[in-house]
Amino acid sequence: MTQPDLQKYGFSEEQQQVYDMVYRYARDELYPLCERMDREDWFPEEQFRGLHEVGLLGTSIPEDYGGQGLGFLEQCFIAEAMSYWNPTFGAGWLGTDSICAHNIVRNASDELKKELLPGFCDGSIIGALGMTEPGAGSDALGSMATTALRVGDHYVINGRKMFITMGPVAQVILLYAKTDPDKGPRGVSAFAFDTATEGFKVAQKLPKMGWRGIPTAELVFDDCRVPADRLVGPENGGVGVLMSGLNMERVMMCFHMIGVAQRALDISVEYAQQRKQFGKAIAEFQLVQGLLADMYTDIQSMRALSYQLAKEVHDLEIGGGGRGEIHMRSSAAMLHAGRALMRVVDNGVQVHGGTGYILESEINQLYRIGKLMEIGAGTNQIRQVIIAEELLK
């Protein structure tokens, strides 16, 4: 199977070693979990928490808190290598190790970091992002209805969150709620919410088309009292927390997509070489070769844009995301990667023919995973809006 030569793209030998280590671990330990995860929607919690034993939890958390102290680029390559062999597992890892923990690293108080970050590193804490609501998806901040009312030294939180990845198993949710509804999006605050808090419950677990095995749920907050020191960033500063890592998160999702796409190409090449029709392998037919060539070309364009953007955002200063040219470029990278991935997995199903339409086939699993990348973390249309707004300024 294909492993990229990262030094050809200008990355270091050490970064190649990180990729190769994760690639081997994911091949041996995580790939065998795929079938059951997809069939039963089973979350392998023991294996997930056990990632700390091989240094794959708290990867961007400083060593002072028990983390690995790796850089953003190393995280990207971990995401790609893990997602190649088990993309659903890789998505769950992204949700807790990057989108949740990394924002706490960048924005939380020293006291909160000391309290929470060691748990992210030793596997005792799984994290989630609490942003989307039943009536607030693409307009997540403006239409947010969840509120956090300050009462003494606590906030009382009420509301619902929807489509929350890792929500049913998380111990900490990076939760966004309105602390000043009159200010609209500028009245949102972020909290490191402890799911053991009284009044919190998982309303329903949501069965999905793809990413099966990483639990997704609707969450309910009913008069949840949260200590004021659980604020991440300043009161009404949720936009800054969200934007501080937004471009980095988009680019890292592109690496997840590259892993999925590369796997789809590799198993399609293998199938085309083995499947025989009219007395010869279908790989010998030029129309099938054309499908494979298109898949390869899409992946190469995904790599070129995503790898370049990763270099540009890896040292992005706190508060430096969510605006300007880099905001436009990261949106463009994710827009392109999502579309390219869907072309790749669609062509992969075509190469597999009837086998590709069978629910249990691996290419079918990858196809169902791929569609989310045009919807989740901002739809393709929102990415287009962001690009157009920057172009027209």
LUMLUM-912967 format. One record per atom (N, C-alpha, C): residue in one letter; x, y negated, z. Coordinates in steps of 0.2 Angstrom, whole numbers, padded with zeros to 4 digits, always signed. Last residue first. Example, Ala and Ser with C-alpha at 12.3 -4.5 7.8 and 13.67 -1.06 7.14 Angstrom:
// LUMLUM-912967
s+0064+0011+0035/s+0068+0005+0036/s+0064+0000+0039/a+0066+0028+0039/a+0062+0022+0039/a+0066+0016+0039/
***
This chain:
// LUMLUM-912967
k-0070-0209-0004/k-0069-0214+0001/k-0065-0220-0003/l-0072-0198-0012/l-0075-0204-0014/l-0074-0210-0009/l-0064-0187-0007/l-0062-0190-0013/l-0066-0197-0015/e-0071-0185+0006/e-0064-0188+0006/e-0062-0191-0001/e-0083-0181+0001/e-0083-0187+0005/e-0076-0190+0005/a-0079-0169-0006/a-0082-0174-0010/a-0082-0181-0006/i-0075-0161+0005/i-0070-0163-0001/i-0073-0169-0004/i-0087-0160+0012/i-0081-0163+0015/i-0076-0165+0010/v-0095-0153+0003/v-0097-0160+0005/v-0091-0164+0008/q-0089-0141+0001/q-0089-0145-0004/q-0091-0153-0002/r-0091-0136+0014/r-0084-0137+0012/r-0084-0142+0006/i-0105-0135+0013/i-0102-0140+0018/i-0095-0141+0016/q-0106-0125+0004/q-0109-0131+0002/q-0106-0137+0007/n-0100-0114+0010/n-0097-0117+0004/n-0099-0124+0003/t-0103-0117+0028/t-0104-0114+0022/t-0100-0117+0016/g-0094-0114+0043/g-0096-0119+0038/g-0097-0116+0031/a-0092-0101+0048/a-0087-0107+0049/a-0088-0113+0044/g-0100-0092+0035/g-0098-0093+0042/g-0092-0098+0042/i-0101-0091+0021/i-0107-0093+0025/i-0104-0096+0032/e-0092-0085+0014/e-0095-0090+0011/e-0100-0094+0015/m-0089-0074+0022/m-0084-0080+0022/m-0086-0085+0017/l-0099-0065+0022/l-0099-0070+0027/l-0094-0076+0026/k-0095-0057+0011/k-0100-0062+0010/k-0100-0067+0016/g-0085-0048+0016/g-0083-0054+0012/g-0089-0059+0011/i-0092-0037+0022/i-0088-0042+0026/i-0087-0049+0022/r-0097-0031+0011/r-0102-0034+0016/r-0098-0039+0020/y-0085-0027+0005/y-0090-0031+0001/y-0094-0035+0006/l-0080-0018+0014/l-0076-0025+0013/l-0081-0030+0009/q-0089-0008+0013/q-0088-0011+0019/q-0085-0018+0018/n-0087-0004+0000/n-0093-0007+0002/n-0093-0011+0008/i-0074+0001+0001/i-0075-0005-0003/i-0082-0008-0002/e-0077+0013+0009/e-0073+0007+0012/e-0074+0001+0008/s-0093+0019+0010/s-0087+0019+0006/s-0083+0012+0009/e-0106+0020+0015/e-0100+0022+0019/e-0093+0021+0016/l-0115+0016+0006/l-0114+0012+0012/l-0108+0013+0015/i-0111+0015-0011/i-0113+0020-0006/i-0110+0016+0001/y-0106+0008-0022/y-0113+0006-0019/y-0115+0010-0013/g-0094+0014-0025/g-0094+0008-0022/g-0101+0006-0019/t-0099+0026-0032/t-0096+0027-0025/t-0095+0020-0022/g-0103+0020-0044/g-0108+0022-0039/g-0105+0023-0032/g-0088+0010-0045/g-0094+0012-0048/g-0099+0014-0043/h-0076+0005-0042/h-0078+0011-0039/h-0084+0014-0042/v-0076-0007-0050/v-0071-0002-0051/v-0073+0005-0048/q-0086-0014-0043/q-0087-0012-0050/q-0082-0006-0052/v-0080-0016-0031/v-0086-0012-0031/v-0087-0009-0038/g-0070-0025-0035/g-0068-0019-0032/g-0074-0014-0032/n-0078-0036-0039/n-0074-0032-0044/n-0072-0025-0042/d-0082-0039-0026/d-0087-0038-0031/d-0083-0034-0037/v-0070-0043-0020/v-0073-0037-0018/v-0079-0035-0023/v-0066-0054-0029/v-0062-0048-0028/v-0066-0042-0026/r-0076-0063-0027/r-0075-0060-0034/r-0071-0054-0033/m-0075-0065-0013/m-0081-0062-0016/m-0080-0059-0023/l-0062-0071-0013/l-0063-0065-0010/l-0069-0061-0013/a-0065-0083-0020/a-0061-0078-0023/a-0061-0071-0020/r-0074-0090-0011/r-0076-0088-0018/r-0072-0082-0021/g-0065-0091+0000/g-0071-0087+0001/g-0074-0085-0006/a-0054-0098-0005/a-0053-0091-0003/a-0059-0088-0002/h-0060-0111-0009/h-0057-0106-0014/h-0057-0099-0011/l-0064-0115+0004/l-0069-0114-0001/l-0066-0110-0007/m-0052-0115+0011/m-0057-0110+0013/m-0062-0109+0008/a-0045-0125+0003/a-0042-0119+0004/a-0047-0113+0006/a-0054-0136+0005/a-0053-0133-0002/a-0050-0126-0001/s-0052-0138+0019/s-0058-0136+0016/s-0058-0133+0009/s-0038-0142+0018/s-0040-0136+0022/s-0047-0133+0020/r-0040-0154+0011/r-0036-0148+0008/r-0037-0142+0011/m-0047-0162+0019/m-0050-0160+0013/m-0046-0154+0010/h-0038-0163+0030/h-0045-0160+0031/h-0048-0158+0024/i-0028-0169+0024/i-0027-0162+0026/i-0034-0159+0028/e-0033-0182+0021/e-0031-0177+0015/e-0031-0170+0018/g-0045-0185+0034/g-0040-0187+0029/g-0039-0181+0024/r-0049-0175+0048/r-0050-0181+0044/r-0044-0181+0039/g-0047-0164+0056/g-0054-0166+0055/g-0055-0172+0051/g-0033-0167+0068/g-0037-0163+0063/g-0044-0166+0061/g-0026-0173+0078/g-0024-0175+0071/g-0028-0171+0066/g-0027-0169+0090/g-0032-0174+0088/g-0031-0176+0081/i-0011-0164+0091/i-0017-0164+0095/i-0021-0170+0093/e-0003-0163+0075/e-0003-0165+0082/e-0010-0165+0085/l+0002-0148+0067/l-0003-0154+0067/l-0004-0156+0074/d+0011-0139+0063/d+0013-0143+0068/d+0008-0149+0069/h+0004-0132+0053/h+0007-0128+0058/h+0009-0132+0064/v+0000-0138+0041/v-0004-0139+0047/v-0001-0136+0053/e+0009-0134+0031/e+0007-0141+0032/e+0003-0142+0038/k+0009-0120+0031/k+0016-0124+0032/k+0014-0132+0034/a-0004-0118+0027/a-0001-0116+0033/a+0005-0119+0035/l-0004-0122+0014/l-0008-0126+0019/l-0005-0124+0026/q+0004-0112+0008/q+0006-0119+0008/q+0003-0123+0013/y-0004-0101+0010/y+0002-0101+0013/y+0005-0108+0013/s-0016-0105+0002/s-0016-0104+0010/s-0009-0104+0013/l-0011-0106-0011/l-0014-0111-0008/l-0014-0111+0000/a-0006-0093-0013/a-0002-0099-0014/a-0005-0105-0011/r-0016-0083-0009/r-0010-0084-0006/r-0006-0090-0007/m-0026-0086-0019/m-0027-0087-0012/m-0021-0088-0008/s-0018-0083-0031/s-0020-0090-0030/s-0022-0091-0022/q-0017-0069-0029/q-0011-0073-0029/q-0013-0081-0028/i-0031-0065-0029/i-0027-0065-0023/i-0021-0069-0023/d-0034-0068-0042/d-0037-0071-0037/d-0033-0071-0030/t-0025-0058-0048/t-0024-0066-0050/t-0028-0070-0044/y-0030-0046-0044/y-0024-0048-0042/y-0023-0056-0043/m-0043-0047-0050/m-0042-0046-0043/m-0036-0048-0041/d-0039-0047-0064/d-0043-0052-0061/d-0043-0052-0053/a-0034-0034-0065/a-0029-0040-0066/a-0033-0046-0063/l-0045-0026-0063/l-0039-0026-0058/l-0035-0032-0059/l-0052-0029-0074/l-0055-0030-0067/l-0049-0031-0062/g-0044-0025-0084/g-0045-0032-0084/g-0048-0034-0077/q-0044-0011-0082/q-0037-0015-0081/q-0039-0022-0080/v-0056-0009-0087/v-0055-0008-0079/v-0048-0011-0078/l-0054-0011-0100/l-0059-0015-0096/l-0058-0014-0089/q-0044-0002-0104/q-0042-0009-0103/q-0048-0013-0100/f-0041+0013-0095/f-0046+0009-0099/f-0045+0002-0098/e-0033+0019-0086/e-0031+0019-0093/e-0035+0015-0097/a-0041+0020-0075/a-0035+0015-0075/a-0032+0014-0082/i-0048+0032-0076/i-0051+0026-0078/i-0046+0020-0078/a-0038+0045-0083/a-0040+0041-0077/a-0043+0034-0080/k-0047+0056-0094/k-0041+0053-0092/k-0043+0048-0086/g-0059+0063-0099/g-0052+0066-0099/g-0046+0062-0097/f-0069+0055-0097/f-0067+0056-0104/f-0060+0059-0104/q-0063+0050-0081/q-0068+0050-0085/q-0066+0051-0093/k-0056+0051-0065/k-0056+0053-0072/k-0062+0053-0075/r-0048+0043-0052/r-0055+0044-0055/r-0054+0045-0062/q-0035+0039-0049/q-0037+0045-0047/q-0044+0047-0051/q-0034+0026-0052/q-0029+0030-0054/q-0031+0038-0053/a-0044+0019-0046/a-0044+0019-0053/a-0039+0024-0056/y-0041+0021-0032/y-0046+0025-0035/y-0046+0025-0043/e-0029+0012-0032/e-0029+0020-0030/e-0035+0024-0033/v-0035+0000-0035/v-0030+0003-0039/v-0029+0010-0038/s-0044-0001-0024/s-0047+0000-0031/s-0042+0002-0036/i-0035-0002-0013/i-0039+0004-0014/i-0043+0005-0021/d-0030-0014-0017/d-0025-0008-0016/d-0030-0002-0017/l-0040-0023-0017/l-0037-0022-0023/l-0033-0015-0022/a-0044-0023-0003/a-0049-0021-0008/a-0045-0019-0015/r-0033-0027+0003/r-0035-0021+0004/r-0040-0018-0001/q-0033-0041-0001/q-0027-0036-0003/q-0029-0029-0002/a-0045-0045+0005/a-0044-0045-0003/a-0039-0040-0005/v-0041-0045+0018/v-0047-0041+0016/v-0046-0040+0008/g-0030-0054+0019/g-0030-0047+0021/g-0035-0042+0018/i-0037-0065+0015/i-0031-0062+0011/i-0030-0055+0012/m-0045-0068+0025/m-0048-0066+0019/m-0043-0063+0014/h-0035-0071+0035/h-0040-0065+0036/h-0043-0063+0030/f-0031-0083+0029/f-0026-0077+0030/f-0030-0071+0031/c-0042-0091+0031/c-0040-0089+0024/c-0035-0083+0024/m-0042-0093+0044/m-0047-0089+0041/m-0045-0087+0034/m-0031-0102+0045/m-0030-0095+0048/m-0036-0090+0045/v-0037-0113+0040/v-0032-0110+0036/v-0031-0103+0039/r-0047-0116+0050/r-0049-0114+0043/r-0043-0111+0039/e-0039-0118+0061/e-0043-0112+0061/e-0046-0111+0054/m-0032-0130+0057/m-0028-0124+0058/m-0033-0118+0058/n-0043-0139+0056/n-0039-0137+0050/n-0035-0131+0051/l-0047-0139+0070/l-0051-0136+0065/l-0048-0134+0058/g-0041-0143+0082/g-0039-0137+0079/g-0042-0134+0073/s-0048-0155+0084/s-0041-0154+0085/s-0038-0148+0082/m-0061-0155+0083/m-0057-0157+0077/m-0050-0155+0078/l-0066-0151+0096/l-0067-0147+0090/l-0063-0148+0084/v-0061-0161+0103/v-0058-0154+0105/v-0060-0150+0098/g-0067-0172+0098/g-0060-0172+0098/g-0057-0165+0099/v-0081-0168+0101/v-0079-0169+0094/v-0071-0169+0093/g-0081-0169+0115/g-0081-0163+0112/g-0079-0163+0104/g-0081-0179+0124/g-0075-0179+0120/g-0075-0172+0116/n-0089-0181+0134/n-0091-0184+0128/n-0086-0184+0123/e-0076-0180+0145/e-0083-0180+0144/e-0085-0184+0138/p-0060-0174+0138/p-0065-0178+0142/p-0072-0177+0141/g-0056-0156+0139/g-0055-0163+0136/g-0060-0167+0140/v-0067-0146+0145/v-0061-0145+0141/v-0061-0152+0137/l-0073-0144+0162/l-0073-0148+0156/l-0066-0147+0152/r-0072-0138+0174/r-0072-0134+0168/r-0073-0138+0161/d-0074-0147+0184/d-0067-0146+0182/d-0067-0141+0176/a-0087-0146+0187/a-0085-0152+0182/a-0078-0151+0180/p-0095-0130+0186/p-0090-0135+0190/p-0088-0140+0185/v-0111-0127+0181/v-0104-0126+0179/v-0100-0132+0183/r-0126-0119+0182/r-0122-0124+0186/r-0114-0122+0185/c-0139-0117+0171/c-0132-0114+0173/c-0128-0120+0176/d-0152-0117+0167/d-0150-0120+0173/d-0143-0117+0176/d-0149-0105+0156/d-0155-0108+0160/d-0153-0110+0167/f-0144-0101+0141/f-0142-0104+0147/f-0148-0108+0150/v-0142-0087+0130/v-0147-0092+0134/v-0144-0094+0140/l-0137-0082+0114/l-0136-0083+0121/l-0140-0088+0124/e-0137-0069+0102/e-0140-0075+0104/e-0139-0076+0112/a-0122-0062+0095/a-0128-0062+0099/a-0131-0069+0100/t-0111-0049+0090/t-0114-0055+0089/t-0121-0056+0092/p-0097-0038+0091/p-0104-0040+0093/p-0105-0047+0092/i-0090-0029+0079/i-0088-0035+0083/i-0095-0038+0085/g-0097-0020+0073/g-0092-0018+0078/g-0089-0023+0082/r-0097-0027+0057/r-0100-0023+0062/r-0095-0020+0066/w-0095-0036+0047/w-0091-0037+0053/w-0095-0033+0058/g-0111-0036+0039/g-0104-0035+0039/g-0101-0037+0046/m-0124-0037+0043/m-0123-0034+0037/m-0116-0032+0037/k-0128-0035+0060/k-0126-0039+0055/k-0125-0034+0049/p-0139-0037+0074/p-0136-0032+0069/p-0134-0036+0063/l-0137-0046+0089/l-0139-0047+0082/l-0135-0042+0077/k-0143-0045+0105/k-0138-0043+0100/k-0140-0043+0093/q-0151-0057+0114/q-0152-0052+0110/q-0145-0051+0106/a-0147-0064+0126/a-0155-0063+0124/a-0156-0058+0119/v-0137-0064+0139/v-0137-0062+0132/v-0144-0060+0130/k-0138-0077+0151/k-0139-0070+0148/k-0138-0070+0141/f-0135-0087+0165/f-0133-0085+0158/f-0135-0078+0157/g-0139-0088+0178/g-0143-0091+0173/g-0141-0090+0166/e-0123-0089+0185/e-0130-0087+0186/e-0134-0091+0181/t-0108-0084+0177/t-0112-0089+0180/t-0120-0087+0180/a-0101-0076+0170/a-0103-0073+0176/a-0108-0078+0179/t-0095-0083+0159/t-0101-0079+0158/t-0104-0076+0164/d-0089-0099+0161/d-0089-0092+0164/d-0095-0088+0163/f-0084-0110+0149/f-0090-0107+0152/f-0088-0100+0155/a-0076-0124+0147/a-0074-0117+0147/a-0079-0113+0152/f-0084-0136+0137/f-0083-0132+0143/f-0080-0126+0142/a-0086-0152+0129/a-0084-0145+0128/a-0082-0142+0135/s-0099-0163+0124/s-0093-0161+0128/s-0092-0153+0127/v-0106-0176+0114/v-0105-0169+0115/v-0099-0167+0119/g-0109-0188+0109/g-0111-0187+0116/g-0110-0179+0118/r-0107-0189+0096/r-0102-0192+0100/r-0103-0191+0107/p-0118-0185+0090/p-0112-0180+0089/p-0107-0183+0094/g-0128-0195+0101/g-0128-0190+0095/g-0122-0186+0095/k-0130-0203+0111/k-0124-0204+0107/k-0124-0199+0101/d-0140-0198+0119/d-0142-0204+0115/d-0136-0206+0110/p-0136-0187+0126/p-0139-0186+0119/p-0140-0192+0115/d-0122-0183+0133/d-0126-0189+0132/d-0129-0189+0125/t-0119-0170+0133/t-0119-0173+0139/t-0122-0180+0139/k-0122-0156+0124/k-0123-0163+0124/k-0124-0166+0131/a-0110-0143+0123/a-0116-0145+0125/a-0117-0153+0125/y-0100-0129+0119/y-0102-0136+0117/y-0109-0138+0119/l-0089-0118+0126/l-0096-0120+0125/l-0096-0127+0124/l-0080-0105+0125/l-0079-0112+0124/l-0085-0115+0121/i-0083-0093+0137/i-0085-0096+0131/i-0083-0103+0130/v-0076-0079+0144/v-0076-0086+0144/v-0078-0088+0137/q-0079-0066+0143/q-0079-0068+0150/q-0079-0076+0150/a-0089-0057+0130/a-0084-0063+0132/a-0085-0064+0140/v-0098-0049+0125/v-0092-0046+0129/v-0088-0051+0131/p-0108-0056+0118/p-0110-0051+0123/p-0104-0048+0127/g-0100-0064+0109/g-0104-0067+0115/g-0106-0062+0120/m-0093-0061+0098/m-0090-0059+0104/m-0094-0061+0110/t-0101-0074+0089/t-0096-0069+0089/t-0093-0067+0095/i-0117-0080+0090/i-0110-0081+0093/i-0106-0074+0093/f-0129-0083+0084/f-0124-0081+0080/f-0117-0081+0083/m-0133-0097+0095/m-0135-0092+0090/m-0129-0090+0086/k-0138-0103+0111/k-0133-0103+0106/k-0135-0096+0102/r-0149-0114+0120/r-0147-0108+0117/r-0142-0108+0112/g-0150-0122+0137/g-0151-0122+0130/g-0149-0115+0127/n-0142-0131+0150/n-0148-0128+0147/n-0148-0128+0140/i-0132-0134+0164/i-0132-0132+0157/i-0139-0129+0155/v-0126-0146+0174/v-0132-0141+0174/v-0133-0140+0166/y-0111-0148+0181/y-0115-0149+0176/y-0120-0144+0176/h-0105-0155+0198/h-0107-0149+0193/h-0110-0152+0187/d-0104-0164+0207/d-0098-0161+0205/d-0099-0155+0200/g-0119-0172+0203/g-0113-0171+0208/g-0107-0169+0205/v-0123-0167+0188/v-0126-0167+0195/v-0121-0166+0200/r-0125-0170+0171/r-0120-0170+0177/r-0124-0171+0183/l-0131-0158+0160/l-0133-0164+0164/l-0128-0164+0170/a-0130-0153+0145/a-0126-0152+0151/a-0127-0159+0155/t-0140-0145+0132/t-0138-0150+0136/t-0134-0148+0142/t-0143-0140+0116/t-0141-0138+0122/t-0138-0144+0126/a-0145-0145+0103/a-0150-0146+0108/a-0148-0144+0115/m-0137-0152+0089/m-0137-0148+0095/m-0142-0150+0100/s-0137-0159+0077/s-0143-0156+0079/s-0143-0152+0086/g-0124-0164+0077/g-0129-0168+0077/g-0136-0166+0079/l-0116-0152+0078/l-0115-0157+0083/l-0121-0161+0083/a-0120-0144+0066/a-0120-0141+0073/a-0119-0146+0079/d-0126-0143+0053/d-0126-0149+0057/d-0126-0147+0065/s-0126-0129+0051/s-0121-0134+0047/s-0121-0141+0050/g-0135-0127+0063/g-0129-0123+0060/g-0124-0127+0057/a-0146-0128+0074/a-0141-0132+0073/a-0135-0127+0070/g-0157-0120+0079/g-0158-0126+0075/g-0153-0130+0073/p-0150-0110+0086/p-0155-0108+0081/p-0157-0114+0076/e-0132-0115+0085/e-0139-0114+0089/e-0144-0112+0084/t-0114-0114+0087/t-0120-0114+0083/t-0127-0112+0087/m-0105-0113+0099/m-0106-0119+0095/m-0113-0119+0091/g-0095-0106+0108/g-0102-0107+0108/g-0104-0113+0105/l-0083-0093+0105/l-0085-0100+0103/l-0092-0101+0103/a-0075-0083+0117/a-0080-0084+0111/a-0080-0091+0111/g-0063-0071+0124/g-0066-0077+0123/g-0071-0077+0117/i-0059-0060+0137/i-0061-0060+0130/i-0065-0067+0129/i-0048-0057+0150/i-0053-0061+0147/i-0053-0061+0139/s-0039-0047+0151/s-0045-0047+0156/s-0050-0052+0154/g-0028-0047+0144/g-0034-0043+0141/g-0040-0043+0146/d-0017-0055+0147/d-0017-0048+0149/d-0023-0044+0147/c-0020-0067+0141/c-0014-0064+0139/c-0014-0057+0141/f-0032-0072+0146/f-0032-0071+0139/f-0026-0067+0137/g-0027-0073+0159/g-0032-0068+0158/g-0033-0067+0150/p-0018-0084+0158/p-0015-0078+0160/p-0020-0072+0158/l-0028-0095+0156/l-0024-0092+0151/l-0020-0086+0152/l-0035-0099+0168/l-0038-0095+0162/l-0033-0092+0158/e-0028-0107+0177/e-0033-0102+0179/e-0035-0097+0174/k-0019-0115+0170/k-0016-0110+0175/k-0022-0105+0177/k-0029-0122+0163/k-0024-0118+0159/k-0021-0112+0164/l-0034-0130+0173/l-0038-0125+0169/l-0034-0120+0165/e-0023-0137+0177/e-0026-0133+0181/e-0031-0128+0178/d-0021-0145+0165/d-0016-0140+0167/d-0019-0135+0172/s-0036-0145+0154/s-0031-0148+0160/s-0026-0143+0162/a-0036-0142+0137/a-0038-0141+0143/a-0033-0144+0148/n-0031-0142+0123/n-0035-0148+0126/n-0037-0147+0133/r-0023-0132+0119/r-0022-0138+0116/r-0026-0144+0120/v-0028-0121+0125/v-0021-0122+0126/v-0020-0130+0124/i-0041-0121+0121/i-0040-0122+0128/i-0032-0124+0129/n-0038-0117+0107/n-0041-0124+0109/n-0041-0126+0116/h-0034-0104+0109/h-0029-0110+0106/h-0032-0117+0108/a-0045-0097+0114/a-0039-0098+0118/a-0035-0104+0116/c-0054-0098+0102/c-0056-0100+0109/c-0049-0102+0113/i-0047-0096+0090/i-0052-0101+0090/i-0054-0103+0098/s-0037-0086+0095/s-0036-0092+0091/s-0041-0097+0093/d-0042-0075+0102/d-0035-0077+0103/d-0033-0084+0100/t-0056-0074+0099/t-0053-0075+0106/t-0046-0078+0106/g-0057-0074+0085/g-0062-0077+0089/g-0059-0079+0096/l-0046-0065+0080/l-0046-0073+0079/l-0051-0076+0083/w-0051-0053+0085/w-0045-0056+0088/w-0045-0063+0086/g-0062-0052+0076/g-0063-0053+0084/g-0057-0055+0087/a-0056-0050+0064/a-0060-0056+0065/a-0061-0057+0073/g-0049-0038+0066/g-0045-0044+0065/g-0049-0051+0066/f-0060-0030+0067/f-0056-0031+0073/f-0052-0037+0072/t-0064-0031+0053/t-0068-0033+0058/t-0065-0034+0065/p-0052-0027+0046/p-0054-0034+0046/p-0059-0036+0051/n-0040-0017+0047/n-0047-0017+0051/n-0049-0024+0051/w-0030-0019+0038/w-0032-0012+0040/w-0038-0012+0044/y-0030-0033+0036/y-0029-0028+0030/y-0031-0021+0032/s-0030-0039+0048/s-0037-0039+0044/s-0036-0034+0038/m-0017-0038+0052/m-0022-0034+0056/m-0029-0034+0051/a-0011-0046+0043/a-0009-0039+0043/a-0014-0035+0047/e-0018-0059+0045/e-0018-0056+0038/e-0016-0048+0039/a-0015-0062+0059/a-0022-0061+0056/a-0022-0057+0049/i-0001-0062+0058/i-0004-0057+0062/i-0011-0056+0060/f+0000-0073+0051/f+0002-0067+0048/f+0000-0061+0052/c-0005-0083+0059/c-0008-0082+0053/c-0006-0075+0050/q+0004-0083+0070/q-0003-0081+0071/q-0006-0079+0064/e+0015-0088+0064/e+0016-0081+0066/e+0009-0078+0067/l+0011-0101+0062/l+0012-0097+0056/l+0012-0089+0058/f+0010-0106+0075/f+0004-0105+0071/f+0005-0100+0065/g+0022-0096+0086/g+0019-0102+0082/g+0013-0101+0078/l+0021-0089+0102/l+0022-0089+0095/l+0019-0095+0092/g+0020-0086+0116/g+0023-0092+0114/g+0025-0092+0106/q+0014-0076+0122/q+0020-0074+0118/q+0024-0080+0115/g+0010-0079+0140/g+0009-0078+0133/g+0015-0076+0129/g+0011-0082+0153/g+0011-0075+0151/g+0010-0074+0144/y+0013-0096+0154/y+0006-0093+0156/y+0005-0086+0155/d+0025-0098+0149/d+0024-0099+0156/d+0017-0097+0159/e+0024-0095+0136/e+0026-0090+0140/e+0025-0091+0147/p+0009-0102+0128/p+0016-0103+0131/p+0018-0097+0136/i-0001-0093+0116/i+0000-0096+0123/i+0007-0096+0125/s-0002-0087+0105/s+0000-0094+0104/s+0001-0097+0111/t-0005-0074+0109/t+0001-0075+0105/t+0003-0082+0104/g-0014-0068+0118/g-0010-0074+0120/g-0005-0075+0116/l-0010-0051+0112/l-0015-0056+0115/l-0011-0062+0118/l+0000-0043+0107/l-0005-0046+0102/l-0010-0050+0105/g+0009-0035+0114/g+0010-0042+0113/g+0006-0045+0108/v+0005-0022+0117/v+0010-0023+0111/v+0011-0030+0109/e-0004-0024+0127/e+0002-0019+0128/e+0007-0020+0123/h-0014-0032+0123/h-0009-0035+0127/h-0003-0031+0127/l-0023-0023+0117/l-0018-0027+0113/l-0013-0030+0116/g-0032-0018+0126/g-0026-0015+0126/g-0021-0019+0121/r-0044-0024+0122/r-0041-0027+0128/r-0034-0024+0128/f-0047-0016+0111/f-0046-0023+0110/f-0042-0026+0116/q-0048-0003+0116/q-0042-0004+0112/q-0041-0012+0111/e-0059-0005+0124/e-0053-0003+0127/e-0047-0005+0123/e-0069-0009+0115/e-0067-0014+0120/e-0060-0012+0123/p-0074-0007+0100/p-0069-0003+0104/p-0066-0008+0109/f-0091-0008+0097/f-0085-0012+0099/f-0080-0008+0103/w-0101-0002+0084/w-0097+0000+0090/w-0091-0005+0091/d-0109+0001+0074/d-0109-0006+0076/d-0106-0006+0083/e-0109+0013+0068/e-0112+0013+0074/e-0113+0006+0077/r-0101+0011+0056/r-0107+0015+0056/r-0112+0014+0062/d-0091+0002+0059/d-0096+0000+0054/d-0102+0005+0055/m-0084+0010+0069/m-0086+0003+0070/m-0092+0001+0066/r-0081+0021+0063/r-0086+0022+0068/r-0089+0014+0070/e-0072+0017+0053/e-0078+0020+0051/e-0083+0020+0057/c-0061+0010+0060/c-0066+0007+0056/c-0072+0010+0054/l-0052+0016+0068/l-0058+0014+0071/l-0063+0012+0066/p-0040+0019+0060/p-0045+0024+0062/p-0051+0022+0065/y-0035+0005+0060/y-0038+0008+0054/y-0043+0014+0056/l-0028+0004+0073/l-0034+0001+0072/l-0038+0003+0065/e-0016+0012+0073/e-0021+0012+0079/e-0027+0009+0077/d-0009+0012+0061/d-0009+0018+0065/d-0014+0018+0070/r-0011-0001+0055/r-0012+0005+0051/r-0013+0011+0055/a-0008-0009+0066/a-0015-0009+0063/a-0016-0003+0059/y+0006-0006+0067/y+0002-0005+0072/y-0006-0004+0070/r+0010-0011+0054/r+0011-0004+0056/r+0007-0002+0062/y+0007-0024+0055/y+0004-0020+0049/y+0005-0013+0051/v+0014-0029+0065/v+0007-0029+0066/v+0004-0024+0061/m+0027-0027+0059/m+0025-0024+0066/m+0018-0023+0067/d+0026-0036+0048/d+0027-0029+0047/d+0026-0025+0054/y+0025-0049+0054/y+0020-0046+0049/y+0020-0038+0049/v+0037-0050+0061/v+0030-0050+0065/v+0025-0047+0060/q+0046-0049+0050/q+0046-0044+0055/q+0039-0044+0059/q+0043-0061+0044/q+0041-0055+0040/q+0041-0049+0045/q+0047-0070+0053/q+0040-0070+0052/q+0038-0063+0048/e+0061-0067+0052/e+0057-0066+0059/e+0050-0066+0058/e+0064-0072+0040/e+0064-0065+0041/e+0061-0063+0047/s+0052-0085+0035/s+0058-0082+0038/s+0058-0075+0039/f+0045-0091+0019/f+0045-0089+0026/f+0051-0085+0028/g+0045-0092+0005/g+0049-0097+0009/g+0048-0096+0017/y+0040-0082-0002/y+0036-0088-0001/y+0039-0094+0003/k+0049-0073-0001/k+0049-0076-0007/k+0044-0082-0007/q+0047-0069+0012/q+0053-0073+0011/q+0053-0076+0004/l+0037-0060+0012/l+0036-0067+0014/l+0041-0072+0013/d+0031-0049+0002/d+0038-0051+0004/d+0038-0059+0005/p+0017-0040+0008/p+0020-0046+0004/p+0027-0047+0007/q+0013-0023+0004/q+0015-0028+0009/q+0018-0034+0006/t+0002-0012-0002/t+0005-0018-0003/t+0007-0022+0003/m+0004+0006+0000/m+0000+0000+0000/m+0004-0006+0000/
***
